[in-house]
């Protein structure tokens, strides 16, 4: 095996494989560094060509697919660049000018706050790289940022108050919302993963501190933001009254493990309903039954935005909804593929946002420059991360030495030449004369869990070298 190649995916639909391969080829042009004196000149990080900014949301989401590059592309460089620009106060702003290293803020968002997602990204990196030293190195920056957000945005009622733009849903029609369900749920998720990072370091004090913060915020979100009649988490106005607008941000609580089983079922039901979030292209940024919904997208009034699609799908996994997650990932990727050659274009193009009911990029009449083309910080989540994790169905944890393969139906598919630290692994399913067979090749021992159709589940130690197993014999 060539250790300098990207992992190869195998899937019965060759178009899926082709867009996966194209993404890795495109990414070669997406690397930049800051100018001398900016504090960003020492390393190259993933960046949209010509944007001139280091964007924390883009860096977080791009890390989820760059981590699958077999270390050809550094998944953590952009995150490290952001930590390097952290203020004395602990603040890490949403965006920085890469020429100067100065934060970019707006009158509406003077603190430059974005979604608090670093701990989620670092937890994912740890499970894909098993680099415990990195967790130790970044934890002080994450704790300092947490303390700044607590001091700056936390209110007496225990909820956080930030501008609507901080949620990434810029022109979402959220009325007089003050306490935003998505940002508060993301902050709860931040606490949940900070506690998990504390556990990795065996830091009992940090683990307990953040677990307590998580449960405190979870209780407030459940008691104040959940609407039992509508089965949804809503924003609150200044008087803590619910603002009944269903946005895709209402699904951050799934990823933060906030709803109980009954509530999660009601929340997930909306994802299957074509009148709410179950549109042909899942999932619109605003529910289809809202008067302000725009079937062409209208910015964040209906557009399908890949990082929010990824967030919902990862939330579905938390509640073991793997089949629905896979079905939605496949439908989403078909729309991405069907939108690649719009208006007779010869050059394949992927987009920052898509229409929810037709193929094609989203349309925002007031902003003709939006969505951006070839915006891989977002679309790479669809073409690489969802491809490996949900369509092929592989879940990897290097610290645990485990690979879980969840296959809802038997197909010719798998992955070849994936680097698990210093171990190259190949896992492929094929139909032979003896029935469905899984072939594996590895340089070192790991533990392989196969879950077929939700009916057969088995964990086996896979020795180094080549081996195979028959599904019927499991």
C-alpha positions in Angstrom: 0.0 0.0 0.0 1.2 3.5 -0.7 1.1 5.4 2.5 0.9 8.8 0.8 -2.4 8.2 -0.9 -5.9 9.2 0.2 -8.2 6.4 1.4 -10.1 5.0 -1.5 -13.9 4.5 -1.1 -15.8 1.8 -2.9 -19.5 2.2 -3.5 -22.0 0.8 -6.1 -22.8 4.3 -7.4 -19.6 5.5 -9.1 -20.8 9.1 -9.1 -20.4 9.1 -5.3 -16.9 7.8 -5.6 -16.0 10.4 -8.2 -17.1 13.4 -6.2 -15.2 12.0 -3.2 -12.0 11.7 -5.3 -12.6 15.2 -6.9 -12.8 16.8 -3.4 -9.3 15.6 -2.5 -8.0 16.9 -5.8 -9.7 20.3 -5.3 -8.4 20.7 -1.7 -4.8 21.1 -2.9 -5.6 24.7 -3.9 -7.2 25.6 -0.5 -4.1 26.3 1.7 -2.9 29.7 2.9 -0.9 31.4 5.5 -0.9 34.9 7.0 1.5 37.7 6.2 4.5 38.5 8.3 3.5 40.0 11.6 0.0 38.7 11.5 0.7 35.8 13.9 -0.5 33.5 11.1 2.6 33.2 9.0 4.1 30.1 10.6 1.8 27.5 9.2 -0.5 26.7 6.3 -4.2 26.2 7.0 -7.3 25.3 5.0 -8.9 28.5 3.6 -11.3 29.5 0.9 -9.2 31.1 -1.9 -9.4 34.8 -1.9 -11.5 35.2 1.3 -8.6 36.7 3.2 -10.1 35.4 6.5 -9.4 32.8 9.1 -12.9 31.6 10.0 -13.4 29.5 13.2 -16.6 27.8 11.9 -14.9 26.9 8.6 -11.9 25.6 10.5 -14.0 23.4 12.9 -16.1 21.9 10.1 -13.2 21.3 7.7 -11.4 19.4 10.4 -14.1 16.7 10.3 -13.2 15.7 6.8 -9.5 16.7 6.6 -8.9 14.1 9.3 -9.5 11.4 6.7 -6.7 12.6 4.4 -4.2 10.0 5.7 -2.3 13.0 7.2 -1.6 14.4 3.7 -3.5 17.5 4.8 -3.3 18.8 8.4 -6.8 18.8 10.0 -5.7 20.9 13.1 -3.6 23.7 11.7 -6.4 26.2 11.4 -7.6 25.4 14.9 -4.1 25.9 16.2 -3.9 29.2 14.4 -7.1 30.4 16.1 -5.8 29.3 19.5 -2.6 31.4 18.8 -4.7 34.5 18.3 -6.7 34.1 21.5 -7.1 37.3 23.5 -5.8 37.7 27.1 -9.5 37.7 28.0 -9.9 34.2 26.6 -11.9 35.4 23.6 -11.5 33.5 20.3 -13.3 35.5 17.6 -15.3 34.1 14.8 -13.2 35.6 12.0 -9.7 37.1 11.7 -8.0 39.0 8.8 -5.1 36.8 7.8 -3.1 39.8 6.6 -3.1 41.4 10.0 -4.3 38.8 12.5 -6.9 41.3 13.7 -10.4 40.1 14.5 -13.3 41.0 12.1 -16.4 42.2 14.0 -19.6 43.9 13.1 -21.8 46.4 14.9 -24.5 43.7 15.3 -21.9 41.3 16.8 -19.2 43.5 18.4 -17.6 40.6 20.3 -17.3 38.5 17.1 -18.8 35.4 18.8 -19.6 32.3 16.7 -20.9 28.9 17.6 -18.8 27.3 20.4 -17.7 24.2 18.6 -14.0 23.7 19.4 -14.4 21.0 22.1 -16.5 18.9 19.7 -13.8 19.2 17.0 -11.0 18.3 19.4 -12.9 15.3 20.7 -13.4 14.1 17.1 -9.7 14.7 16.3 -8.7 12.7 19.4 -10.7 9.7 18.3 -9.2 9.8 14.8 -5.6 10.4 15.8 -5.3 9.1 19.5 -3.1 12.2 20.2 -3.5 12.6 23.9 -0.7 15.2 24.1 -2.8 17.5 21.8 -5.7 17.3 24.2 -3.4 18.4 27.0 -2.0 21.2 24.9 -5.3 22.7 23.8 -7.3 22.3 27.0 -6.0 25.5 28.6 -7.2 27.5 25.6 -10.6 25.9 25.6 -11.1 26.4 29.3 -10.0 30.1 28.9 -12.5 30.6 26.1 -15.2 28.9 28.2 -14.5 31.3 31.1 -14.8 34.3 28.7 -18.1 33.2 27.3 -19.5 32.6 30.8 -18.4 36.1 31.8 -19.6 37.9 28.6 -22.8 36.1 27.6 -24.3 34.3 30.5 -27.4 35.9 32.1 -29.0 35.6 35.5 -31.4 32.9 34.3 -28.5 30.6 33.4 -29.0 31.0 29.6 -26.7 32.8 27.2 -27.6 35.9 25.2 -25.8 36.3 21.8 -26.7 38.0 18.5 -28.7 35.9 16.0 -25.8 36.1 13.5 -23.7 34.1 16.0 -25.7 31.0 15.2 -24.7 31.0 11.5 -28.3 31.6 10.4 -27.9 35.2 9.4 -31.3 36.3 8.0 -33.4 33.7 9.8 -36.8 35.2 10.7 -36.5 34.8 14.5 -38.7 37.7 15.6 -37.8 39.1 19.0 -35.7 36.1 20.0 -33.1 36.9 22.7 -32.1 33.5 24.2 -31.4 31.3 21.2 -32.0 27.6 21.4 -29.3 26.6 19.0 -26.5 28.7 20.6 -27.4 27.6 24.1 -27.6 23.9 23.0 -24.2 24.3 21.3 -22.8 25.7 24.5 -24.3 22.7 26.4 -22.6 20.4 23.8 -19.3 22.4 24.4 -19.6 21.6 28.1 -20.3 17.9 27.4 -17.2 17.6 25.2 -15.0 19.6 27.6 -16.0 17.1 30.3 -15.1 14.2 28.0 -11.7 15.9 27.2 -11.2 16.2 31.0 -11.9 12.4 31.3 -9.3 11.7 28.6 -6.7 13.6 30.7 -7.9 12.0 33.9 -8.6 15.5 35.1 -11.4 14.8 37.6 -11.9 18.4 38.5 -12.4 19.6 34.9 -14.6 16.7 34.1 -16.9 17.4 37.1 -16.9 21.1 36.5 -18.1 20.9 32.9 -20.5 18.0 33.6 -22.2 20.1 36.2 -22.4 23.1 33.8 -23.8 20.7 31.1 -26.6 19.4 33.3 -27.5 22.8 34.6 -27.8 24.2 31.0 -29.6 21.1 29.8 -32.2 21.5 32.6 -32.9 25.1 31.6 -33.2 24.3 27.9 -35.6 21.4 28.6 -37.7 23.4 31.0 -37.9 26.7 29.1 -37.4 26.0 25.4 -39.2 22.7 24.9 -42.7 23.0 23.6 -44.7 19.8 24.3 -47.5 20.7 21.9 -45.2 21.3 18.9 -42.5 18.8 19.9 -39.7 21.4 19.3 -37.1 23.5 21.0 -37.8 27.2 20.5 -35.9 30.5 21.1 -37.1 32.7 24.0 -37.8 36.5 23.9 -36.6 38.9 26.6 -39.5 37.8 28.9 -38.6 34.1 28.4 -41.6 33.5 26.2 -41.2 31.1 23.3 -40.7 32.5 19.8 -42.4 29.9 17.7 -40.1 29.7 14.6 -38.7 26.3 13.7 -35.2 26.6 12.4 -32.7 23.9 11.7 -30.9 25.3 14.8 -33.6 23.5 16.8 -31.6 20.3 16.2 -28.4 21.2 18.1 -30.1 19.8 21.2 -30.0 16.3 19.5 -26.3 16.6 19.1 -26.0 17.8 22.7 -28.0 14.8 23.9 -30.6 17.1 25.6 -34.0 15.5 24.8 -35.0 12.3 26.4 -36.2 9.4 24.2 -39.8 10.6 24.0 -38.8 14.1 23.1 -36.2 13.0 20.6 -38.8 10.9 18.7 -41.1 13.9 18.4 -38.2 16.1 17.3 -37.0 13.5 14.8 -40.6 13.1 13.4 -40.3 16.6 11.9 -37.3 15.5 9.9 -39.5 12.9 8.2 -42.4 15.3 7.5 -42.2 17.0 4.1 -44.2 19.9 5.4 -41.6 20.7 8.0 -37.9 19.6 7.5 -38.4 16.4 5.4 -38.2 18.2 2.1 -37.0 16.4 -1.0 -33.5 17.7 -0.2 -33.1 17.4 3.6 -32.9 19.6 5.7 -34.0 23.2 5.0 -32.7 25.9 7.3 -36.2 27.1 8.0 -39.3 24.8 8.3 -41.3 24.5 5.2 -44.5 25.4 7.1 -43.2 28.8 8.0 -44.7 31.8 6.1 -41.2 33.2 5.5 -40.0 29.9 4.0 -38.4 30.3 0.5 -38.3 27.1 -1.6 -35.3 28.7 -3.5 -33.4 29.2 -0.3 -33.6 32.9 0.3 -30.4 32.8 2.4 -31.2 31.0 5.6 -34.9 30.9 5.0 -35.0 27.5 3.5 -31.5 26.8 2.0 -29.9 23.5 2.7 -26.5 24.2 4.3 -24.1 21.2 4.4 -22.7 21.8 8.0 -26.2 22.0 9.4 -27.1 18.8 7.5 -24.0 17.2 9.0 -25.0 18.4 12.5 -28.5 16.9 12.2 -27.1 13.6 10.9 -24.6 13.4 13.8 -27.5 14.2 16.1 -29.5 11.3 14.7 -26.6 9.0 15.4 -26.8 9.9 19.1 -30.3 8.4 19.2 -29.3 5.3 17.1 -31.2 6.5 14.0 -28.5 5.2 11.7 -30.9 4.1 8.9 -32.6 7.5 8.7 -29.2 9.2 9.0 -27.9 7.2 6.0 -31.0 7.7 3.9 -30.8 11.5 4.4 -27.0 11.5 3.7 -27.6 9.7 0.4 -30.5 12.0 -0.6 -28.4 15.0 0.2 -25.4 13.8 -1.8 -27.6 13.1 -4.8 -28.8 16.7 -4.8 -25.1 17.9 -4.5 -24.3 15.7 -7.6 -27.4 16.8 -9.5 -26.5 20.5 -8.9 -22.9 20.1 -10.2 -23.5 20.9 -13.9 -26.1 23.7 -13.7 -27.0 25.9 -16.7 -24.9 23.8 -19.0 -21.7 24.4 -17.1 -18.9 22.0 -18.2 -16.9 22.4 -15.0 -18.3 20.5 -12.0 -19.2 22.9 -9.2 -20.3 22.3 -5.6 -21.9 25.1 -3.5 -22.1 26.6 -0.1 -25.9 26.1 0.0 -28.6 24.3 -2.0 -32.3 24.6 -2.8 -34.6 22.4 -0.6 -37.0 21.3 -3.3 -35.1 21.4 -6.5 -31.6 20.6 -7.7 -29.4 23.7 -7.9 -27.6 26.2 -5.7 -29.7 28.3 -3.3 -30.8 31.7 -4.4 -30.8 34.8 -2.2 -32.1 37.7 -4.3 -30.5 40.4 -2.1 -27.1 38.7 -2.2 -26.3 37.5 -5.8 -22.8 36.6 -4.7 -24.1 34.0 -2.3 -23.7 31.0 -2.1 -20.0 30.7 -2.9 -18.9 28.1 -5.4 -16.5 25.3 -4.5 -16.9 26.2 -0.9 -15.3 23.0 0.3 -15.1 24.0 4.0 -18.8 23.1 4.0 -19.3 20.7 1.0 -16.4 18.5 2.0 -18.5 17.4 5.0 -20.9 15.9 2.4 -18.6 14.5 -0.1 -16.0 13.1 2.3 -17.2 12.9 6.0 -20.7 11.8 5.3 -19.5 9.5 2.5 -17.2 7.6 4.9 -19.2 7.8 8.1 -22.8 7.4 6.9 -23.0 6.2 3.3 -20.2 3.6 3.7 -20.9 3.5 7.4 -17.5 3.4 9.2 -17.0 4.8 12.7 -13.4 4.9 13.9 -11.8 5.4 17.3 -8.1 5.0 17.5 -7.8 5.3 21.3 -10.1 2.4 21.6 -8.6 0.6 18.6 -12.1 0.1 17.2 -13.7 0.3 13.8 -17.5 -0.1 13.8 -19.2 -0.8 10.4 -22.9 -0.2 10.4 -24.4 -1.6 7.2 -28.2 -1.1 6.8 -28.2 -3.2 3.6 -25.6 -5.4 1.9 -23.9 -3.7 -1.0 -20.5 -3.7 -2.7 -18.7 -1.0 -0.7 -16.0 -0.3 1.7 -12.7 1.6 2.2 -9.2 0.9 1.1 -5.9 2.2 2.4 -7.1 4.2 5.4 -4.4 5.2 7.8 -5.2 4.6 11.4 -2.2 6.3 13.0 0.6 3.9 11.9 -1.8 1.2 10.8 -3.2 0.9 7.2 -6.6 -0.7 7.0 -8.8 -2.0 4.2 -12.4 -3.2 4.7 -14.5 -4.2 1.7 -17.7 -6.2 1.3 -18.3 -8.2 -1.9 -20.6 -11.0 -3.0 -18.8 -14.2 -3.8 -20.0 -17.8 -4.6 -20.1 -18.4 -0.8 -22.4 -15.4 -0.2 -21.6 -11.9 1.2 -18.0 -11.7 2.3 -16.0 -9.0 4.1 -12.3 -8.8 3.2 -9.9 -7.0 5.6 -6.3 -6.1 5.6 -4.4 -4.5 8.4 -0.8 -4.1 9.7 -1.8 -4.3 13.4 -4.4 -5.7 15.6 -7.7 -3.8 16.0 -11.2 -4.6 17.1 -13.9 -4.7 14.4 -17.6 -4.4 15.2 -20.0 -5.2 12.4 -23.7 -4.4 12.6 -25.7 -5.7 9.6 -29.2 -4.6 9.1 -29.6 -4.0 12.9 -30.0 -7.8 13.2 -26.5 -9.2 13.3 -23.9 -7.5 15.5 -20.5 -8.9 16.5 -17.1 -7.6 17.7 -14.0 -9.5 16.5 -10.3 -8.9 17.0 -8.8 -8.5 13.6 -5.1 -9.7 13.4 -2.5 -8.2 11.2 -2.4 -9.4 7.6 -5.3 -10.4 5.4 -8.5 -12.1 6.5 -12.1 -12.4 5.5 -15.4 -13.3 7.0 -18.7 -14.5 5.7 -21.8 -12.5 6.8 -23.9 -15.6 7.0 -21.5 -17.2 9.5 -21.6 -14.2 12.0 
